[in-house]
Amino acid sequence: TLRARYNLLTYSEQFDNGAWSKSGMLVFGSGSVVNATIAPDGTTTADLLTPDTSSSTKAIRLIVTGAGANTWSFYAKANGYTKVGIWDHATSGAYAAFLLSGAGSGIDSGAGASNVTITSVGNGWYRCSFTATVTGSLGFSMQVLPPSYTTASINASWAANGTDGVYLWGAQLVPAAVFPSNTYQRIAAATDYATGSAFPPYLF
């Protein structure tokens, strides 16, 4: 297949879309906010995710098909809470957790996660990523973690204060061998995505 799409996710900047399931999050319009702040690309397209006060996992998730070596990544900015995680909850359970302050740091990883990186991209934003090899379906879960998180379960239940949260933007899941540079590609839907010189066609 010859194409210029690499990001396996859909609605990579639209976390209010029904494709993303939510757990332990306030609904958009009543706590979480669409297009709440300026994203790393200068557009006002970053969403605010605000965890609710229940004792539950604080996450948004999307499932896609695929297998092999892949790289998970997203952009995050603290808005009260400073710890976030990425988890492939569908098959392998590979995960990584990150601290969104200072230079940024990885604070935990496991279940086959490698190449765990966090990079400051300015204005309080960080790009968080890891690579793992999985079989079967692929899961993408972005999670807000409790302030006390060190090396506890990435899927831990906890109660938030109902006001603080995290800004999220630019979720991506790409085949690691196909697109090792991991440049972010916006995906609105299966047939609506960013193209151009950064995304040359490939044959596989």
C-alpha positions as CSV (number, residue, x, y, z in Angstrom):
1,T,0.0,0.0,0.0
2,L,1.4,3.4,-1.0
3,R,0.3,6.1,1.4
4,A,1.5,9.0,3.6
5,R,-0.3,8.2,6.8
6,Y,1.8,6.9,9.7
7,N,-0.1,7.7,12.8
8,L,-2.3,4.6,13.6
9,L,-4.7,6.6,15.9
10,T,-7.7,8.7,14.9
11,Y,-8.7,12.1,16.3
12,S,-5.2,12.7,17.6
13,E,-6.1,16.2,18.8
14,Q,-9.8,15.7,19.5
15,F,-10.1,13.9,22.8
16,D,-13.8,14.8,23.2
17,N,-14.5,12.5,20.2
18,G,-16.3,9.3,21.0
19,A,-13.5,7.2,19.6
20,W,-11.7,8.0,22.9
21,S,-13.2,6.2,25.9
22,K,-12.8,8.0,29.2
23,S,-12.4,6.7,32.7
24,G,-12.5,8.8,35.9
25,M,-12.6,12.1,33.9
26,L,-15.0,15.0,34.1
27,V,-17.0,15.3,30.9
28,F,-16.2,17.9,28.3
29,G,-18.2,21.0,29.0
30,S,-18.4,20.2,32.8
31,G,-14.7,20.2,33.9
32,S,-12.7,19.0,30.9
33,V,-12.4,21.7,28.2
34,V,-12.0,21.4,24.4
35,N,-9.4,23.7,22.8
36,A,-8.5,25.0,26.2
37,T,-5.0,26.4,25.5
38,I,-2.3,26.9,22.9
39,A,-0.7,23.6,21.7
40,P,3.0,23.1,20.8
41,D,2.3,24.0,17.1
42,G,0.9,27.4,18.1
43,T,-2.8,26.6,17.5
44,T,-5.5,26.6,20.2
45,T,-6.2,22.9,19.9
46,A,-5.0,21.4,23.2
47,D,-7.6,20.0,25.5
48,L,-7.8,20.1,29.2
49,L,-8.5,16.8,30.9
50,T,-9.7,17.1,34.4
51,P,-9.9,14.0,36.6
52,D,-13.1,13.5,38.7
53,T,-13.2,12.9,42.5
54,S,-14.1,9.2,42.3
55,S,-11.6,6.6,43.3
56,S,-10.8,5.3,39.8
57,T,-8.2,5.2,37.0
58,K,-7.9,8.6,35.3
59,A,-7.5,7.8,31.6
60,I,-8.6,8.2,28.1
61,R,-8.1,5.2,25.7
62,L,-8.3,4.2,22.1
63,I,-7.9,0.7,20.5
64,V,-6.5,0.1,17.1
65,T,-5.4,-3.0,15.1
66,G,-1.7,-3.9,14.5
67,A,1.3,-5.6,16.1
68,G,5.0,-5.6,16.2
69,A,7.4,-2.8,17.3
70,N,5.6,0.5,17.8
71,T,6.2,3.9,19.4
72,W,3.6,5.6,21.6
73,S,3.8,9.3,22.2
74,F,1.8,12.4,23.2
75,Y,2.3,16.0,24.4
76,A,1.4,17.0,27.9
77,K,1.4,20.1,30.0
78,A,0.7,20.3,33.7
79,N,-2.3,22.2,35.0
80,G,-2.1,21.3,38.7
81,Y,-1.1,17.6,38.2
82,T,2.4,16.9,37.0
83,K,2.6,13.2,36.5
84,V,1.3,11.3,33.4
85,G,1.6,7.9,31.9
86,I,1.2,6.0,28.6
87,W,0.0,2.5,28.6
88,D,-0.6,-0.2,26.0
89,H,-3.5,-1.7,28.0
90,A,-4.8,-3.8,25.1
91,T,-2.2,-6.6,24.9
92,S,1.3,-6.3,26.5
93,G,0.7,-3.7,29.2
94,A,3.9,-1.9,28.3
95,Y,3.9,1.5,30.1
96,A,6.0,4.5,31.0
97,A,5.3,7.4,33.5
98,F,6.7,10.9,33.4
99,L,7.2,14.0,35.5
100,L,6.0,17.3,33.8
101,S,8.3,19.8,35.5
102,G,11.8,21.2,35.1
103,A,13.6,19.4,32.3
104,G,11.1,16.6,32.5
105,S,11.9,13.1,33.5
106,G,10.8,9.5,33.2
107,I,9.9,8.1,36.6
108,D,8.8,4.6,35.9
109,S,8.4,2.0,33.0
110,G,8.0,-1.7,32.5
111,A,6.4,-4.7,30.7
112,G,8.8,-4.3,27.7
113,A,8.8,-0.6,27.3
114,S,12.1,0.8,26.0
115,N,13.5,4.1,24.6
116,V,11.5,6.0,27.3
117,T,12.0,9.7,26.5
118,I,10.5,13.0,27.6
119,T,11.5,16.2,25.8
120,S,10.6,19.8,26.7
121,V,9.3,21.6,23.7
122,G,8.7,25.0,25.3
123,N,5.9,26.8,27.1
124,G,5.6,24.1,29.7
125,W,4.9,21.4,27.1
126,Y,6.6,18.0,27.0
127,R,6.6,15.2,24.5
128,C,6.5,11.8,26.2
129,S,7.2,8.5,24.4
130,F,8.3,4.9,24.6
131,T,8.7,1.9,22.2
132,A,7.5,-1.7,22.7
133,T,6.8,-4.8,20.7
134,V,3.4,-6.3,21.1
135,T,1.2,-9.0,19.5
136,G,-2.5,-8.7,18.7
137,S,-4.4,-5.4,19.1
138,L,-2.8,-2.2,20.1
139,G,-4.0,0.0,23.0
140,F,-3.3,3.6,23.6
141,S,-4.1,4.9,27.1
142,M,-3.0,8.4,28.3
143,Q,-3.3,8.6,32.1
144,V,-3.2,11.3,34.7
145,L,-1.3,9.9,37.7
146,P,-1.6,10.8,41.4
147,P,1.0,13.2,42.9
148,S,2.3,10.4,45.1
149,Y,3.1,8.2,42.1
150,T,6.6,6.7,42.1
151,T,6.6,3.1,40.9
152,A,3.1,2.0,41.8
153,S,0.7,0.4,39.2
154,I,0.2,2.7,36.2
155,N,-3.4,1.6,36.4
156,A,-3.9,2.7,40.0
157,S,-7.2,4.1,41.3
158,W,-7.1,7.4,43.1
159,A,-9.3,10.4,43.9
160,A,-8.5,13.8,42.4
161,N,-9.6,17.2,43.7
162,G,-12.0,17.8,40.7
163,T,-10.3,21.0,39.6
164,D,-6.7,20.3,38.6
165,G,-5.8,18.4,35.5
166,V,-3.4,18.1,32.5
167,Y,-3.4,19.6,29.0
168,L,-3.1,16.9,26.3
169,W,-2.4,17.2,22.6
170,G,-0.9,15.2,19.7
171,A,-1.4,11.6,20.5
172,Q,0.5,9.2,18.2
173,L,1.1,5.5,17.7
174,V,3.5,4.6,14.8
175,P,5.3,1.5,13.6
176,A,8.8,2.0,14.9
177,A,10.6,0.5,11.9
178,V,8.5,2.3,9.4
179,F,8.9,5.8,10.8
180,P,11.8,5.9,13.3
181,S,12.0,9.7,13.2
182,N,8.6,9.8,14.9
183,T,7.6,13.2,13.6
184,Y,4.1,14.0,14.9
185,Q,1.3,13.6,12.3
186,R,-2.2,15.0,13.0
187,I,-5.0,12.6,12.3
188,A,-8.6,13.9,12.3
189,A,-10.1,10.7,10.8
190,A,-9.0,7.8,8.7
191,T,-9.0,9.8,5.5
192,D,-8.2,13.3,7.0
193,Y,-4.6,13.6,8.1
194,A,-1.6,15.9,7.7
195,T,0.5,15.3,4.6
196,G,3.5,17.0,3.1
197,S,7.3,16.7,2.9
198,A,7.5,15.4,6.5
199,F,5.4,12.4,5.6
200,P,6.8,10.8,2.4
201,P,4.8,7.8,1.0
202,Y,6.0,4.4,1.9
203,L,5.4,0.9,0.6
204,F,4.8,-2.0,3.0
